[in-house]
Amino acid sequence: MTTTYDCTIDDERARGLEHAQRAISEKKCVVLPTDTVYGIGADAFSPQAVTMLLVSKGRSRTMPPPVLIPRINALDGLATEVSADARKLAEAFWPGGLTLILHAQPSLDWDLGETKGTVALRMPADDVALELLTLTGPLAVSSANRTGQAPAQTAAAARDQLADSVDVYLEGGPRPLEGEAGVPSTIVDATGPRLRVVRNGAVSLDELRAHVPDVLGLGEIPVADEEPGTAPAAAGDGGAQDSTDDAGRPASSGSSAVAGIEAEPAGPAGNQQP
């Protein structure tokens, strides 16, 4: 039975988080607020749960969801070959609107879809989301909407689209908060020799370069890699699995397979992914 909890009321929030934790352990989906828009979440380590998430959204395995984490020290447990530059950005902008695409730990027993060995990680700046993530551990989270529809900015709007495919809806009020712009997370591909922005978003290129000066902007390639008479690669070119988010905006580019992140959220975005 689908249940909605008003997380702006302390008692309901406690009951809702307890129910959501139980639902996640039972491989079911939940809807939760993030600092961008609402997300649909599932146990990242359960192929069954991730499949349910994708089916609920009407997505295929070629559009794997990003993973939200409760604390920065989860980074090394989920990703490998984390560069010093990627770590600098995580320390500077987590929790917040930055998604990092990294090499996934090969020893982990998970199946997010056709990721080609990568994982998109983010730590959201939302109290309800972080509290749930602390209880459950990492969650695969995509924007709480059917693919092609507008991302939900309340749990009620998410329920209109996802209905009984979700066990628990955690209502935390509008996301983004009233008066704030709905900006997706910035996505940075950290799988190559240099960090590369593959979607512009909440964290500007200037802010990124304040910590890592040689971050490549969207569509930029190093001068040494250019051939005479060629222009920088256009955003969206390359081997990304998905070039747009759920709102039709460019989502990612480059060699990484994780796309559709936040809009964010997605996105997530990814997607408009959380």
C-alpha positions in Angstrom: 0.0 0.0 0.0 1.4 3.4 -1.0 1.7 5.9 1.9 2.7 9.6 1.9 4.3 11.2 5.0 4.5 14.9 5.6 8.2 15.3 6.6 7.6 18.9 7.7 6.0 17.5 10.8 8.5 15.8 13.1 6.5 12.8 14.1 5.4 12.0 10.6 9.0 12.5 9.4 10.3 9.9 11.8 7.6 7.4 10.8 8.1 8.2 7.1 11.9 7.6 7.3 11.3 4.4 9.2 8.8 3.2 6.6 11.1 4.3 3.8 14.1 2.4 5.3 11.9 -0.7 5.5 10.7 -0.3 1.9 14.3 0.0 0.7 15.3 -3.1 2.6 12.4 -4.9 0.8 13.7 -3.8 -2.6 10.9 -1.4 -3.1 11.0 2.2 -4.4 10.6 5.4 -2.4 10.2 9.1 -3.4 12.3 11.6 -1.5 13.1 15.3 -1.7 16.5 16.5 -2.8 18.1 19.9 -3.0 17.0 20.1 -6.6 13.8 18.2 -7.4 12.2 15.0 -6.0 13.8 11.7 -6.7 12.7 8.1 -6.9 15.2 6.0 -5.0 16.0 2.3 -4.6 18.7 0.1 -3.1 21.8 0.7 -5.3 23.0 -2.9 -4.6 19.8 -4.7 -5.6 19.4 -5.3 -9.4 15.7 -6.1 -8.7 15.2 -2.7 -7.0 17.1 -0.8 -9.7 15.0 -2.6 -12.3 11.8 -1.5 -10.5 13.1 2.1 -10.5 13.8 2.1 -14.2 10.4 0.4 -15.0 8.6 2.9 -12.8 10.1 5.8 -14.9 9.8 4.0 -18.2 13.5 3.9 -18.8 15.8 1.3 -20.2 19.1 -0.1 -18.8 20.9 2.2 -21.2 20.0 5.1 -18.9 21.4 4.0 -15.5 20.6 6.1 -12.5 23.2 8.0 -10.4 23.9 7.1 -6.8 23.3 9.5 -3.9 25.6 9.0 -0.8 25.2 10.3 2.8 28.8 11.3 3.5 32.0 12.1 1.6 33.9 9.1 3.0 31.6 6.8 1.0 33.4 7.9 -2.1 36.3 5.5 -1.8 34.0 2.6 -1.0 32.0 3.0 -4.3 34.7 4.4 -6.7 38.2 3.6 -7.6 41.1 5.6 -9.0 39.7 8.8 -7.5 42.1 11.5 -8.4 43.3 14.2 -6.1 41.5 16.8 -8.3 38.2 14.9 -8.1 38.6 14.7 -4.3 39.2 18.4 -4.1 35.9 19.1 -5.9 34.0 16.7 -3.7 35.4 18.3 -0.5 34.6 21.7 -1.8 31.0 21.1 -3.2 29.5 18.2 -1.2 26.9 18.3 0.0 25.6 20.3 -3.0 25.0 20.5 -6.7 27.9 18.6 -8.1 27.8 15.1 -9.6 31.1 13.2 -10.2 31.4 10.4 -12.8 34.0 8.0 -11.5 35.3 4.5 -12.1 33.1 2.1 -10.1 34.7 -0.2 -7.6 34.8 -3.5 -9.6 34.4 -5.6 -6.4 30.9 -4.2 -5.6 27.9 -6.5 -6.2 25.6 -4.1 -8.0 24.0 -3.6 -11.4 22.8 -0.1 -12.3 22.5 -0.8 -16.0 24.9 -0.3 -18.9 27.4 2.0 -17.1 30.6 0.7 -18.8 32.3 0.5 -15.4 31.4 4.0 -14.2 29.2 5.4 -11.5 27.8 8.9 -11.0 28.0 10.0 -7.4 26.5 13.0 -5.5 25.9 14.0 -1.9 22.7 16.1 -1.8 22.3 19.2 0.4 18.9 18.2 1.8 18.3 17.1 5.4 15.5 14.6 4.6 17.5 13.0 1.9 20.7 12.8 4.0 18.8 11.4 6.9 17.3 8.6 4.7 20.7 7.9 3.1 22.3 7.6 6.5 19.7 4.9 7.4 19.8 3.0 4.1 23.2 3.6 2.6 23.8 4.6 -1.0 20.6 4.8 -3.1 20.2 4.7 -6.9 18.1 7.9 -7.4 16.6 9.3 -10.6 14.2 12.2 -11.0 10.7 11.3 -9.7 8.8 11.5 -13.0 7.9 9.3 -15.9 10.5 9.8 -18.7 9.5 12.7 -20.9 7.4 14.3 -18.3 8.2 17.3 -16.1 10.3 16.5 -13.0 8.2 16.5 -9.8 8.7 19.4 -7.4 6.6 17.9 -4.7 5.9 14.3 -3.5 2.3 14.9 -4.5 3.3 15.7 -8.1 5.5 12.6 -8.1 2.6 10.5 -7.0 0.5 11.8 -9.8 3.0 10.3 -12.3 4.4 7.2 -10.4 1.3 6.1 -8.5 1.5 2.7 -6.9 4.9 1.8 -8.3 6.4 3.6 -5.3 5.8 2.3 -1.8 6.6 5.4 0.3 6.4 9.1 -0.6 8.3 11.5 1.6 6.7 15.0 1.3 9.1 17.8 2.3 7.5 20.7 0.5 8.6 22.3 -2.8 12.0 21.4 -4.3 13.6 23.6 -5.2 12.6 25.7 -2.3 10.2 28.6 -3.1 12.1 31.5 -4.5 15.0 29.4 -5.6 15.8 28.5 -9.2 15.6 24.9 -10.2 19.2 24.4 -11.4 20.4 20.9 -12.1 23.7 19.6 -10.7 26.9 20.2 -12.6 28.2 16.9 -13.9 32.0 16.4 -14.1 33.6 13.4 -15.7 36.5 12.4 -13.5 37.4 9.2 -15.3 40.0 10.7 -17.7 43.4 12.3 -17.2 41.7 15.7 -16.8 38.4 16.6 -15.2 35.8 17.5 -17.8 32.4 19.2 -17.4 29.7 17.3 -19.2 26.8 19.3 -18.0 26.6 22.8 -16.8 24.6 23.4 -13.6 24.6 24.6 -10.1 28.4 24.9 -9.7 29.9 27.2 -12.3 33.0 26.5 -14.2 34.7 29.5 -12.5 33.9 27.9 -9.1 35.3 24.6 -10.2 38.5 26.2 -11.5 39.0 28.0 -8.2 39.8 24.6 -6.8 41.1 22.8 -10.0 42.3 25.3 -12.5 42.6 23.0 -15.5 39.0 21.6 -15.4 37.8 21.5 -19.0 34.5 23.3 -19.7 31.6 21.8 -21.6 32.7 21.0 -25.1 36.4 22.0 -24.6 39.3 19.8 -25.5 42.9 20.4 -24.6 44.8 22.4 -27.2 47.4 19.7 -27.6 44.7 17.3 -28.6 43.2 19.4 -31.4 44.1 18.7 -35.0 44.7 21.5 -37.4 41.5 22.9 -38.7 39.2 21.2 -36.2 36.9 22.9 -33.7 36.3 21.8 -30.1 33.9 18.9 -29.8 30.3 20.0 -29.4 28.5 19.2 -26.2 26.6 16.0 -26.6 29.2 14.4 -28.9 30.9 11.2 -27.8 30.0 7.9 -26.3 27.6 9.0 -23.6 24.6 6.7 -23.2 22.1 9.6 -23.0 22.5 13.1 -24.2 19.5 14.7 -22.7 17.9 14.9 -19.3 14.2 14.3 -18.6 13.4 17.9 -19.5 15.2 17.6 -22.9 18.4 19.5 -21.9 21.8 18.2 -22.7 22.8 15.8 -19.9 26.3 14.5 -20.6 29.0 14.0 -23.2 32.3 12.3 -23.5 33.4 8.8 -23.0 31.5 8.0 -19.8 28.4 5.8 -20.0 26.6 7.3 -17.1 24.1 10.0 -18.2 20.8 11.4 -17.5 21.8 13.0 -14.2 19.7 15.5 -12.3 17.8 18.5 -13.2 18.2 17.8 -10.8 17.3 15.5 -9.6 19.2 14.6 -12.2 19.3 13.7 -11.8 20.1 13.1 -11.5 19.9 14.5 -13.9 21.6 12.9 -14.4 17.9 13.3 -16.2 16.6 15.9 -14.4 18.0 13.8 -11.7 18.4 14.3 -8.1 
